[in-house]
Amino acid sequence: MSGQDNLKLWEDHLKGEFITKNENESLATMVEDASVMAIPTGWGGRGKTRLRPLYRDEFIPTIPDGWEHTVIHRVVSENCIVEEATMRFRHTKQMDWFLPGVAPTGKPVEIEFVIVVEFRDGKMAAERVYWDQATVLRQVGLL
C-alpha cells in the first residue's frame, strides 16, 4: 500500500477509537494477528480475539471527555507510520491501560508520546505507543 493509503487506514482506526468509539471499526483496520502495546504500562495484546475485549472494555470506554490529540510530526511510508503527538485530558476516569490501578485524580495531563504503526497486507499489523510515565505520575500527584 502507499503511504497515503496507510495514513487513511490509520485515520479510520483512530476514528473508531476516539470518535465513534466502536472497537469493531478499529479492529477492521487490523490484520488477524495484529499486536498493540502501550510500552510504559505493558497493556495490550496480540490477535483480534485478545484485542477486542481490551478495546471494548478497557480502552475505549475509559477515554476521558475532552481528550485532545495533536500531531506534532508524522512520518508516513509504505510500511509504517511514526507519529509524535501531544495528548491532553483531565484524568476523570480510571484508565488502567495508562495509569494502572489509579483512581481518577481530576488532574490535567499533558504528555508527548510516540506511536509506531506497522502495516502488512493492506492493514495495520502492529501499534506501539511510547510516553514518559514519570511525567504522567508527576502531573497526577503520584511522584
Order of alpha helices (4+ residues) and beta strands (2+ residues): alpha-alpha-beta-beta-alpha-beta-beta-beta-beta-alpha
